[in-house]
Amino acid sequence: MSHRRTLPRLLAGAGVAGVAVLGFAGPAAAHVTITPADTAAGSYTVLTFSNGHGCDGSPTTAITISVPEGINSVTPTRNPFYRVEVQTEALAAPITDAHGNQVTERDAVVVYTAKKALPDGQRDAFELSLQLPDAPGETLAFPVIQTCEQGETAWTETAASGQDAEDLEHPAPTVTITEAVADDGHAASPAADAEETAADGGAEPAGEADTQAAGGSQDSGGDTMGAIGLGAGVLGLIAGGAALLQVRRRA
């Protein structure tokens, strides 16, 4: 069960950029990573955080995830090996949510505390469900503090302007928001718009209208040929009857 309290600024003094290790650092090739289920602007997604090692061989005892501004609510997934706590902080100014409720605080930090330390060399995953801001092109950083039995590592560095993120020793996990998509998960297209217009009682899609026009022309042609054939048959019967009558008179 989650417990909420006011955020005590756990990361004060650490900052987001240019932070060094607070204890012993693990191998640079095994960062704390983040994998989003979806990155579309305004979408609901599940972010999966993973760590693959301890602090220079020391088992991991806690993972503390900082939630960037612009995200006000998160839902952590239960993990049977950890206790989970959501810490909140007051918003600078109240906001109104989609249901008309006034919101005065936001979820700012999620802490997973191990019931039994995670051994070095074993990995674990931590999931947060949330809604991404409607800000395509923006990159969100989720600084993570990895606490171990001996020391801790601050995965909180972010690339400065013009700096390559690959050069960072302890980068914060990040998510780059992409363009939003249509409600059905597919980009809108002229064909789709035409079908929707037809469904609403408007103009039919051009392809369907052309097909019906062609079908109508074919039907008209068929009726004409049928009438001609019927007329020829009647004339034939009349001619045959006249010939028979002349034969009988001669007899």
CYANA upper distance limits for C-alpha pairs under 8 A (distance plus 0.5 A):
  1 MET  CA     83 ARG  CA      8.34
  1 MET  CA     84 VAL  CA      7.55
  1 MET  CA     85 GLU  CA      8.25
  2 SER  CA     84 VAL  CA      6.31
  2 SER  CA     85 GLU  CA      5.30
  2 SER  CA     86 VAL  CA      6.55
  3 HIS  CA     84 VAL  CA      8.39
  3 HIS  CA     85 GLU  CA      5.69
  3 HIS  CA     86 VAL  CA      6.48
  3 HIS  CA     87 GLN  CA      7.94
  4 ARG  CA     85 GLU  CA      7.14
  4 ARG  CA     86 VAL  CA      5.71
  4 ARG  CA     87 GLN  CA      5.45
  4 ARG  CA     88 THR  CA      6.75
  5 ARG  CA     86 VAL  CA      8.03
  5 ARG  CA     87 GLN  CA      5.62
  5 ARG  CA     88 THR  CA      6.15
  5 ARG  CA     89 GLU  CA      8.34
  6 THR  CA     87 GLN  CA      6.42
  6 THR  CA     88 THR  CA      5.32
  6 THR  CA     89 GLU  CA      5.54
  6 THR  CA     90 ALA  CA      8.00
  7 LEU  CA     87 GLN  CA      5.80
  7 LEU  CA     88 THR  CA      5.60
  7 LEU  CA     89 GLU  CA      5.47
  7 LEU  CA    108 ALA  CA      7.40
  7 LEU  CA    109 VAL  CA      7.70
 11 LEU  CA     15 GLY  CA      7.16
 14 ALA  CA     19 VAL  CA      6.57
 15 GLY  CA     19 VAL  CA      7.07
 15 GLY  CA    156 THR  CA      8.02
 16 VAL  CA    143 PRO  CA      7.42
 16 VAL  CA    156 THR  CA      5.69
 16 VAL  CA    157 GLU  CA      6.13
 16 VAL  CA    158 THR  CA      6.99
 17 ALA  CA    156 THR  CA      6.94
 17 ALA  CA    157 GLU  CA      4.86
 17 ALA  CA    158 THR  CA      5.42
 17 ALA  CA    159 ALA  CA      7.67
 17 ALA  CA    160 ALA  CA      8.20
 18 GLY  CA    156 THR  CA      8.27
 18 GLY  CA    157 GLU  CA      5.72
 18 GLY  CA    158 THR  CA      7.60
 19 VAL  CA    154 ALA  CA      7.64
 19 VAL  CA    156 THR  CA      6.85
 19 VAL  CA    157 GLU  CA      6.20
 20 ALA  CA    154 ALA  CA      7.55
 20 ALA  CA    170 HIS  CA      8.08
 21 VAL  CA     25 ALA  CA      6.65
 21 VAL  CA    152 GLU  CA      7.82
 21 VAL  CA    153 THR  CA      5.64
 21 VAL  CA    154 ALA  CA      6.07
 21 VAL  CA    170 HIS  CA      8.14
 22 LEU  CA    151 GLY  CA      7.39
 22 LEU  CA    152 GLU  CA      6.19
 22 LEU  CA    153 THR  CA      6.09
 22 LEU  CA    154 ALA  CA      6.85
 23 GLY  CA     55 CYS  CA      8.11
 23 GLY  CA    150 GLN  CA      8.15
 23 GLY  CA    151 GLY  CA      4.72
 23 GLY  CA    152 GLU  CA      5.26
 23 GLY  CA    153 THR  CA      6.37
 24 PHE  CA     55 CYS  CA      5.93
 24 PHE  CA     56 ASP  CA      6.06
 24 PHE  CA    150 GLN  CA      8.35
 24 PHE  CA    151 GLY  CA      6.20
 24 PHE  CA    152 GLU  CA      6.83
 24 PHE  CA    153 THR  CA      7.05
 25 ALA  CA     55 CYS  CA      6.00
 25 ALA  CA     56 ASP  CA      6.16
 25 ALA  CA    152 GLU  CA      8.03
 25 ALA  CA    153 THR  CA      6.28
 26 GLY  CA     30 ALA  CA      7.85
 26 GLY  CA     53 HIS  CA      7.20
 26 GLY  CA     54 GLY  CA      6.94
 26 GLY  CA     55 CYS  CA      5.62
 26 GLY  CA     56 ASP  CA      5.32
 26 GLY  CA     57 GLY  CA      8.08
 26 GLY  CA    153 THR  CA      8.23
 27 PRO  CA     31 HIS  CA      8.15
 27 PRO  CA     56 ASP  CA      8.12
 28 ALA  CA    169 GLU  CA      6.70
 28 ALA  CA    170 HIS  CA      7.69
 30 ALA  CA     51 ASN  CA      7.91
 30 ALA  CA     52 GLY  CA      6.56
 30 ALA  CA     53 HIS  CA      7.53
 31 HIS  CA     51 ASN  CA      7.20
 31 HIS  CA     52 GLY  CA      7.92
 31 HIS  CA    155 TRP  CA      8.28
 31 HIS  CA    170 HIS  CA      7.53
 31 HIS  CA    171 PRO  CA      7.95
 32 VAL  CA     49 PHE  CA      7.28
 32 VAL  CA     50 SER  CA      6.01
 32 VAL  CA     51 ASN  CA      5.13
 32 VAL  CA     52 GLY  CA      7.72
 32 VAL  CA    144 VAL  CA      8.23
 32 VAL  CA    155 TRP  CA      7.51
 32 VAL  CA    172 ALA  CA      8.17
 32 VAL  CA    173 PRO  CA      7.13
 33 THR  CA     49 PHE  CA      6.07
 33 THR  CA     50 SER  CA      5.79
 33 THR  CA     51 ASN  CA      7.22
 33 THR  CA    173 PRO  CA      5.97
 34 ILE  CA     47 LEU  CA      6.92
 34 ILE  CA     48 THR  CA      5.91
 34 ILE  CA     49 PHE  CA      5.01
 34 ILE  CA     50 SER  CA      6.97
 34 ILE  CA    173 PRO  CA      6.04
 34 ILE  CA    174 THR  CA      7.29
 34 ILE  CA    175 VAL  CA      8.07
 35 THR  CA     47 LEU  CA      6.15
 35 THR  CA     48 THR  CA      5.55
 35 THR  CA     49 PHE  CA      7.13
 36 PRO  CA     45 THR  CA      7.08
 36 PRO  CA     46 VAL  CA      6.34
 36 PRO  CA     47 LEU  CA      4.96
 36 PRO  CA     48 THR  CA      6.82
 36 PRO  CA    175 VAL  CA      7.81
 37 ALA  CA     45 THR  CA      5.93
 37 ALA  CA     46 VAL  CA      5.78
 37 ALA  CA     47 LEU  CA      6.86
 38 ASP  CA     43 SER  CA      7.55
 38 ASP  CA     44 TYR  CA      7.82
 38 ASP  CA     45 THR  CA      5.68
 38 ASP  CA     46 VAL  CA      7.77
 39 THR  CA     43 SER  CA      7.56
 39 THR  CA     45 THR  CA      7.72
 39 THR  CA    132 LEU  CA      7.98
 39 THR  CA    175 VAL  CA      7.87
 39 THR  CA    176 THR  CA      7.39
 39 THR  CA    177 ILE  CA      5.59
 39 THR  CA    178 THR  CA      6.08
 40 ALA  CA    132 LEU  CA      8.09
 40 ALA  CA    136 PRO  CA      7.93
 40 ALA  CA    177 ILE  CA      6.33
 40 ALA  CA    178 THR  CA      5.24
 40 ALA  CA    179 GLU  CA      5.94
 40 ALA  CA    180 ALA  CA      5.26
 40 ALA  CA    181 VAL  CA      7.41
 41 ALA  CA    132 LEU  CA      6.54
 41 ALA  CA    133 PRO  CA      6.50
 41 ALA  CA    134 ASP  CA      5.00
 41 ALA  CA    135 ALA  CA      6.28
 41 ALA  CA    136 PRO  CA      5.96
 41 ALA  CA    177 ILE  CA      6.23
 41 ALA  CA    178 THR  CA      6.29
 41 ALA  CA    179 GLU  CA      6.13
 41 ALA  CA    180 ALA  CA      5.30
 42 GLY  CA    131 GLN  CA      6.72
 42 GLY  CA    132 LEU  CA      5.48
 42 GLY  CA    133 PRO  CA      5.61
 42 GLY  CA    134 ASP  CA      4.95
 42 GLY  CA    135 ALA  CA      8.12
 42 GLY  CA    180 ALA  CA      7.46
 43 SER  CA    131 GLN  CA      6.13
 43 SER  CA    132 LEU  CA      6.13
 43 SER  CA    133 PRO  CA      8.36
 43 SER  CA    180 ALA  CA      8.11
 44 TYR  CA    129 SER  CA      7.80
 44 TYR  CA    130 LEU  CA      6.18
 44 TYR  CA    131 GLN  CA      4.72
 44 TYR  CA    132 LEU  CA      6.80
 45 THR  CA    129 SER  CA      6.32
 45 THR  CA    130 LEU  CA      6.22
 45 THR  CA    131 GLN  CA      6.62
 45 THR  CA    132 LEU  CA      7.69
 46 VAL  CA    127 GLU  CA      6.89
 46 VAL  CA    128 LEU  CA      6.02
 46 VAL  CA    129 SER  CA      4.88
 46 VAL  CA    130 LEU  CA      6.97
 47 LEU  CA    127 GLU  CA      6.00
 47 LEU  CA    128 LEU  CA      5.72
 47 LEU  CA    129 SER  CA      6.91
 47 LEU  CA    130 LEU  CA      8.45
 48 THR  CA    125 ALA  CA      6.81
 48 THR  CA    126 PHE  CA      6.07
 48 THR  CA    127 GLU  CA      4.98
 48 THR  CA    128 LEU  CA      7.16
 49 PHE  CA    125 ALA  CA      5.96
 49 PHE  CA    126 PHE  CA      5.56
 49 PHE  CA    127 GLU  CA      6.76
 50 SER  CA    123 ARG  CA      7.35
 50 SER  CA    124 ASP  CA      6.25
 50 SER  CA    125 ALA  CA      4.99
 50 SER  CA    126 PHE  CA      7.01
 51 ASN  CA    123 ARG  CA      5.94
 51 ASN  CA    124 ASP  CA      6.47
 51 ASN  CA    125 ALA  CA      7.40
 52 GLY  CA    120 ASP  CA      8.24
 52 GLY  CA    121 GLY  CA      6.79
 52 GLY  CA    122 GLN  CA      6.38
 52 GLY  CA    123 ARG  CA      4.67
 52 GLY  CA    124 ASP  CA      7.46
 53 HIS  CA     57 GLY  CA      7.95
 53 HIS  CA     59 PRO  CA      8.35
 53 HIS  CA     60 THR  CA      8.31
 53 HIS  CA    119 PRO  CA      8.25
 53 HIS  CA    120 ASP  CA      5.36
 53 HIS  CA    121 GLY  CA      5.37
 53 HIS  CA    122 GLN  CA      6.66
 53 HIS  CA    123 ARG  CA      6.90
 54 GLY  CA     58 SER  CA      5.67
 54 GLY  CA     59 PRO  CA      5.47
 54 GLY  CA     60 THR  CA      5.70
 54 GLY  CA    118 LEU  CA      8.22
 54 GLY  CA    119 PRO  CA      7.43
 54 GLY  CA    120 ASP  CA      5.01
 54 GLY  CA    121 GLY  CA      7.48
 54 GLY  CA    148 CYS  CA      7.12
 55 CYS  CA     59 PRO  CA      7.29
 55 CYS  CA     60 THR  CA      7.58
 55 CYS  CA    120 ASP  CA      8.12
 55 CYS  CA    146 GLN  CA      8.46
 55 CYS  CA    147 THR  CA      8.33
 55 CYS  CA    148 CYS  CA      6.53
 55 CYS  CA    150 GLN  CA      7.65
 55 CYS  CA    151 GLY  CA      7.07
 55 CYS  CA    152 GLU  CA      6.64
 55 CYS  CA    153 THR  CA      7.15
 57 GLY  CA    120 ASP  CA      5.89
 57 GLY  CA    121 GLY  CA      8.42
 58 SER  CA    119 PRO  CA      7.85
 58 SER  CA    120 ASP  CA      6.56
 58 SER  CA    148 CYS  CA      6.45
 58 SER  CA    149 GLU  CA      6.39
 58 SER  CA    150 GLN  CA      6.29
 58 SER  CA    151 GLY  CA      8.36
 59 PRO  CA    117 ALA  CA      6.12
 59 PRO  CA    118 LEU  CA      5.75
 59 PRO  CA    119 PRO  CA      5.00
 59 PRO  CA    120 ASP  CA      5.49
 59 PRO  CA    148 CYS  CA      5.96
 59 PRO  CA    149 GLU  CA      6.34
 59 PRO  CA    150 GLN  CA      8.31
 60 THR  CA    114 ALA  CA      8.21
 60 THR  CA    117 ALA  CA      5.94
 60 THR  CA    118 LEU  CA      5.47
 60 THR  CA    119 PRO  CA      7.13
 60 THR  CA    120 ASP  CA      7.64
 60 THR  CA    146 GLN  CA      7.43
 60 THR  CA    147 THR  CA      6.37
 60 THR  CA    148 CYS  CA      4.64
 60 THR  CA    149 GLU  CA      6.95
 61 THR  CA    113 THR  CA      6.55
 61 THR  CA    114 ALA  CA      5.56
 61 THR  CA    115 LYS  CA      8.43
 61 THR  CA    116 LYS  CA      7.76
 61 THR  CA    117 ALA  CA      5.29
 61 THR  CA    118 LEU  CA      6.96
 61 THR  CA    146 GLN  CA      8.34
 61 THR  CA    147 THR  CA      6.15
 61 THR  CA    148 CYS  CA      5.48
 61 THR  CA    149 GLU  CA      6.81
 62 ALA  CA    111 VAL  CA      7.51
 62 ALA  CA    112 TYR  CA      6.00
 62 ALA  CA    113 THR  CA      4.83
 62 ALA  CA    114 ALA  CA      6.18
 62 ALA  CA    146 GLN  CA      6.56
 62 ALA  CA    147 THR  CA      5.54
 62 ALA  CA    148 CYS  CA      7.35
 63 ILE  CA    111 VAL  CA      6.35
 63 ILE  CA    112 TYR  CA      5.67
 63 ILE  CA    113 THR  CA      7.10
 63 ILE  CA    144 VAL  CA      7.31
 63 ILE  CA    145 ILE  CA      6.42
 63 ILE  CA    146 GLN  CA      5.40
 63 ILE  CA    147 THR  CA      6.86
 64 THR  CA    109 VAL  CA      7.41
 64 THR  CA    110 VAL  CA      6.32
 64 THR  CA    111 VAL  CA      4.91
 64 THR  CA    112 TYR  CA      6.84
 64 THR  CA    144 VAL  CA      5.97
 64 THR  CA    145 ILE  CA      5.53
 64 THR  CA    146 GLN  CA      7.04
 65 ILE  CA    109 VAL  CA      6.12
 65 ILE  CA    110 VAL  CA      5.66
 65 ILE  CA    111 VAL  CA      6.80
 65 ILE  CA    142 PHE  CA      6.96
 65 ILE  CA    143 PRO  CA      6.57
 65 ILE  CA    144 VAL  CA      5.15
 65 ILE  CA    145 ILE  CA      7.21
 66 SER  CA    108 ALA  CA      6.53
 66 SER  CA    109 VAL  CA      5.08
 66 SER  CA    110 VAL  CA      7.09
 66 SER  CA    142 PHE  CA      5.97
 66 SER  CA    143 PRO  CA      5.81
 66 SER  CA    144 VAL  CA      6.75
 67 VAL  CA     71 ILE  CA      7.44
 67 VAL  CA    107 ASP  CA      7.66
 67 VAL  CA    108 ALA  CA      5.49
 67 VAL  CA    109 VAL  CA      6.20
 67 VAL  CA    110 VAL  CA      8.18
 67 VAL  CA    142 PHE  CA      6.23
 67 VAL  CA    143 PRO  CA      8.17
 68 PRO  CA    108 ALA  CA      7.76
 68 PRO  CA    140 LEU  CA      7.20
 68 PRO  CA    141 ALA  CA      7.00
 68 PRO  CA    142 PHE  CA      6.68
 69 GLU  CA    108 ALA  CA      8.49
 70 GLY  CA    133 PRO  CA      6.73
 71 ILE  CA    106 ARG  CA      8.17
 71 ILE  CA    107 ASP  CA      8.34
 71 ILE  CA    130 LEU  CA      8.07
 71 ILE  CA    131 GLN  CA      7.56
 71 ILE  CA    132 LEU  CA      7.32
 71 ILE  CA    133 PRO  CA      7.26
 72 ASN  CA    105 GLU  CA      8.06
 72 ASN  CA    106 ARG  CA      4.94
 72 ASN  CA    107 ASP  CA      6.07
 72 ASN  CA    108 ALA  CA      8.04
 73 SER  CA    106 ARG  CA      6.54
 73 SER  CA    107 ASP  CA      5.74
 73 SER  CA    130 LEU  CA      6.95
 73 SER  CA    131 GLN  CA      8.33
 74 VAL  CA    107 ASP  CA      6.89
 74 VAL  CA    128 LEU  CA      6.69
 74 VAL  CA    129 SER  CA      6.15
 74 VAL  CA    130 LEU  CA      5.35
 74 VAL  CA    131 GLN  CA      8.40
 75 THR  CA    128 LEU  CA      6.02
 75 THR  CA    129 SER  CA      5.44
 75 THR  CA    130 LEU  CA      6.98
 76 PRO  CA     84 VAL  CA      8.15
 76 PRO  CA    110 VAL  CA      8.16
 76 PRO  CA    126 PHE  CA      8.26
 76 PRO  CA    127 GLU  CA      6.33
 76 PRO  CA    128 LEU  CA      4.94
 76 PRO  CA    129 SER  CA      6.72
 77 THR  CA    126 PHE  CA      7.52
 77 THR  CA    127 GLU  CA      5.79
 77 THR  CA    128 LEU  CA      6.65
 77 THR  CA    129 SER  CA      8.05
 78 ARG  CA     82 TYR  CA      8.41
 78 ARG  CA     84 VAL  CA      7.82
 79 ASN  CA     83 ARG  CA      8.04
 79 ASN  CA     84 VAL  CA      8.48
 79 ASN  CA    126 PHE  CA      7.95
 81 PHE  CA    114 ALA  CA      6.42
 81 PHE  CA    115 LYS  CA      6.15
 81 PHE  CA    116 LYS  CA      7.44
 82 TYR  CA    112 TYR  CA      6.23
 82 TYR  CA    113 THR  CA      5.65
 82 TYR  CA    114 ALA  CA      4.78
 82 TYR  CA    115 LYS  CA      5.77
 82 TYR  CA    116 LYS  CA      8.38
 83 ARG  CA    112 TYR  CA      6.17
 83 ARG  CA    113 THR  CA      5.64
 83 ARG  CA    114 ALA  CA      6.93
 83 ARG  CA    115 LYS  CA      7.33
 84 VAL  CA    110 VAL  CA      7.65
 84 VAL  CA    111 VAL  CA      6.18
 84 VAL  CA    112 TYR  CA      5.14
 84 VAL  CA    113 THR  CA      6.92
 85 GLU  CA    110 VAL  CA      6.28
 85 GLU  CA    111 VAL  CA      5.71
 85 GLU  CA    112 TYR  CA      7.18
 86 VAL  CA    107 ASP  CA      7.08
 86 VAL  CA    108 ALA  CA      8.06
 86 VAL  CA    109 VAL  CA      6.43
 86 VAL  CA    110 VAL  CA      5.12
 86 VAL  CA    111 VAL  CA      7.01
 87 GLN  CA    107 ASP  CA      6.51
 87 GLN  CA    108 ALA  CA      6.43
 87 GLN  CA    109 VAL  CA      5.58
 87 GLN  CA    110 VAL  CA      6.71
 87 GLN  CA    111 VAL  CA      8.44
 88 THR  CA    105 GLU  CA      6.98
 88 THR  CA    106 ARG  CA      5.94
 88 THR  CA    107 ASP  CA      4.95
 88 THR  CA    108 ALA  CA      5.62
 88 THR  CA    109 VAL  CA      7.27
 89 GLU  CA    105 GLU  CA      5.97
 89 GLU  CA    106 ARG  CA      6.11
 89 GLU  CA    107 ASP  CA      7.12
 89 GLU  CA    108 ALA  CA      6.62
 90 ALA  CA    104 THR  CA      6.49
 90 ALA  CA    105 GLU  CA      4.65
 90 ALA  CA    106 ARG  CA      6.89
 91 LEU  CA    104 THR  CA      6.00
 91 LEU  CA    105 GLU  CA      5.36
 91 LEU  CA    106 ARG  CA      6.92
 93 ALA  CA    104 THR  CA      7.52
 94 PRO  CA    102 GLN  CA      7.00
 94 PRO  CA    103 VAL  CA      6.00
 94 PRO  CA    104 THR  CA      5.10
 94 PRO  CA    105 GLU  CA      8.09
 95 ILE  CA    102 GLN  CA      6.20
 95 ILE  CA    103 VAL  CA      5.70
 95 ILE  CA    104 THR  CA      7.18
 96 THR  CA    100 GLY  CA      6.10
 96 THR  CA    101 ASN  CA      5.90
 96 THR  CA    102 GLN  CA      5.02
 96 THR  CA    103 VAL  CA      6.36
 97 ASP  CA    101 ASN  CA      5.95
 97 ASP  CA    102 GLN  CA      6.98
 97 ASP  CA    103 VAL  CA      7.28
112 TYR  CA    126 PHE  CA      8.49
114 ALA  CA    118 LEU  CA      7.66
117 ALA  CA    148 CYS  CA      8.48
117 ALA  CA    149 GLU  CA      8.25
118 LEU  CA    122 GLN  CA      7.35
118 LEU  CA    123 ARG  CA      8.24
118 LEU  CA    124 ASP  CA      8.47
132 LEU  CA    177 ILE  CA      8.09
135 ALA  CA    177 ILE  CA      7.15
136 PRO  CA    176 THR  CA      8.36
136 PRO  CA    177 ILE  CA      5.42
136 PRO  CA    178 THR  CA      5.33
136 PRO  CA    179 GLU  CA      5.61
136 PRO  CA    180 ALA  CA      7.93
137 GLY  CA    176 THR  CA      6.81
137 GLY  CA    177 ILE  CA      5.85
137 GLY  CA    178 THR  CA      6.34
137 GLY  CA    179 GLU  CA      8.00
138 GLU  CA    176 THR  CA      6.24
138 GLU  CA    177 ILE  CA      6.06
139 THR  CA    174 THR  CA      7.05
139 THR  CA    175 VAL  CA      6.07
139 THR  CA    176 THR  CA      4.64
139 THR  CA    177 ILE  CA      6.74
140 LEU  CA    174 THR  CA      5.92
140 LEU  CA    175 VAL  CA      5.72
140 LEU  CA    176 THR  CA      6.73
140 LEU  CA    177 ILE  CA      8.30
141 ALA  CA    158 THR  CA      7.94
141 ALA  CA    172 ALA  CA      6.55
141 ALA  CA    173 PRO  CA      6.40
141 ALA  CA    174 THR  CA      4.88
141 ALA  CA    175 VAL  CA      7.16
142 PHE  CA    156 THR  CA      8.17
142 PHE  CA    172 ALA  CA      6.45
142 PHE  CA    173 PRO  CA      5.95
142 PHE  CA    174 THR  CA      6.49
143 PRO  CA    154 ALA  CA      8.17
143 PRO  CA    155 TRP  CA      6.33
143 PRO  CA    156 THR  CA      4.92
143 PRO  CA    157 GLU  CA      8.11
143 PRO  CA    172 ALA  CA      5.27
143 PRO  CA    173 PRO  CA      6.96
144 VAL  CA    154 ALA  CA      6.70
144 VAL  CA    155 TRP  CA      5.53
144 VAL  CA    156 THR  CA      6.57
144 VAL  CA    172 ALA  CA      7.01
144 VAL  CA    173 PRO  CA      8.07
145 ILE  CA    152 GLU  CA      7.61
145 ILE  CA    153 THR  CA      6.49
145 ILE  CA    154 ALA  CA      5.12
145 ILE  CA    155 TRP  CA      6.43
145 ILE  CA    156 THR  CA      8.01
146 GLN  CA    152 GLU  CA      5.94
146 GLN  CA    153 THR  CA      5.65
146 GLN  CA    154 ALA  CA      6.78
146 GLN  CA    155 TRP  CA      7.93
147 THR  CA    151 GLY  CA      7.07
147 THR  CA    152 GLU  CA      4.79
147 THR  CA    153 THR  CA      7.08
148 CYS  CA    152 GLU  CA      5.82
154 ALA  CA    170 HIS  CA      7.34
155 TRP  CA    170 HIS  CA      5.32
155 TRP  CA    171 PRO  CA      5.79
155 TRP  CA    172 ALA  CA      5.30
155 TRP  CA    173 PRO  CA      8.00
156 THR  CA    170 HIS  CA      7.00
156 THR  CA    171 PRO  CA      6.14
156 THR  CA    172 ALA  CA      4.79
156 THR  CA    173 PRO  CA      8.39
157 GLU  CA    168 LEU  CA      7.26
157 GLU  CA    169 GLU  CA      8.29
157 GLU  CA    170 HIS  CA      6.29
157 GLU  CA    171 PRO  CA      4.96
157 GLU  CA    172 ALA  CA      5.75
158 THR  CA    165 ALA  CA      7.57
158 THR  CA    168 LEU  CA      8.01
158 THR  CA    171 PRO  CA      6.35
158 THR  CA    172 ALA  CA      6.56
159 ALA  CA    163 GLN  CA      5.92
159 ALA  CA    164 ASP  CA      6.88
159 ALA  CA    165 ALA  CA      5.63
159 ALA  CA    168 LEU  CA      7.63
159 ALA  CA    171 PRO  CA      8.49
163 GLN  CA    167 ASP  CA      8.15
164 ASP  CA    168 LEU  CA      8.10
165 ALA  CA    171 PRO  CA      7.78
181 VAL  CA    185 GLY  CA      6.31
181 VAL  CA    186 HIS  CA      6.62
181 VAL  CA    187 ALA  CA      6.07
182 ALA  CA    186 HIS  CA      5.92
182 ALA  CA    187 ALA  CA      5.90
182 ALA  CA    188 ALA  CA      6.77
188 ALA  CA    192 ALA  CA      7.08
188 ALA  CA    193 ASP  CA      7.86
189 SER  CA    193 ASP  CA      6.80
190 PRO  CA    194 ALA  CA      6.66
191 ALA  CA    195 GLU  CA      6.80
191 ALA  CA    205 PRO  CA      8.17
192 ALA  CA    196 GLU  CA      6.71
193 ASP  CA    197 THR  CA      6.68
194 ALA  CA    198 ALA  CA      6.81
194 ALA  CA    203 ALA  CA      8.39
194 ALA  CA    204 GLU  CA      7.54
194 ALA  CA    205 PRO  CA      5.66
195 GLU  CA    199 ALA  CA      6.69
195 GLU  CA    204 GLU  CA      7.87
195 GLU  CA    205 PRO  CA      6.61
196 GLU  CA    200 ASP  CA      6.78
197 THR  CA    201 GLY  CA      7.11
197 THR  CA    202 GLY  CA      5.69
197 THR  CA    203 ALA  CA      6.84
197 THR  CA    204 GLU  CA      7.57
197 THR  CA    205 PRO  CA      8.39
198 ALA  CA    202 GLY  CA      5.49
198 ALA  CA    203 ALA  CA      6.02
198 ALA  CA    204 GLU  CA      5.20
198 ALA  CA    205 PRO  CA      7.02
204 GLU  CA    208 GLU  CA      7.13
204 GLU  CA    209 ALA  CA      6.58
205 PRO  CA    209 ALA  CA      6.76
206 ALA  CA    210 ASP  CA      6.58
207 GLY  CA    211 THR  CA      6.73
208 GLU  CA    212 GLN  CA      6.74
209 ALA  CA    213 ALA  CA      6.61
210 ASP  CA    214 ALA  CA      6.62
211 THR  CA    215 GLY  CA      6.61
212 GLN  CA    216 GLY  CA      6.56
213 ALA  CA    217 SER  CA      6.83
214 ALA  CA    218 GLN  CA      6.84
215 GLY  CA    219 ASP  CA      6.74
216 GLY  CA    220 SER  CA      6.76
217 SER  CA    221 GLY  CA      6.79
218 GLN  CA    222 GLY  CA      6.75
219 ASP  CA    223 ASP  CA      6.89
220 SER  CA    224 THR  CA      6.97
221 GLY  CA    225 MET  CA      6.91
222 GLY  CA    226 GLY  CA      6.78
223 ASP  CA    227 ALA  CA      6.86
224 THR  CA    228 ILE  CA      6.91
225 MET  CA    229 GLY  CA      6.77
226 GLY  CA    230 LEU  CA      6.78
227 ALA  CA    231 GLY  CA      6.77
228 ILE  CA    232 ALA  CA      6.78
229 GLY  CA    233 GLY  CA      6.84
230 LEU  CA    234 VAL  CA      6.98
231 GLY  CA    235 LEU  CA      6.88
232 ALA  CA    236 GLY  CA      6.73
233 GLY  CA    237 LEU  CA      6.93
234 VAL  CA    238 ILE  CA      6.89
235 LEU  CA    239 ALA  CA      6.72
236 GLY  CA    240 GLY  CA      6.65
237 LEU  CA    241 GLY  CA      6.69
238 ILE  CA    242 ALA  CA      6.87
239 ALA  CA    243 ALA  CA      6.91
240 GLY  CA    244 LEU  CA      6.86
241 GLY  CA    245 LEU  CA      6.84
242 ALA  CA    246 GLN  CA      6.95
243 ALA  CA    247 VAL  CA      6.95
244 LEU  CA    248 ARG  CA      7.00
245 LEU  CA    249 ARG  CA      6.96
246 GLN  CA    250 ARG  CA      6.96
247 VAL  CA    251 ALA  CA      6.89
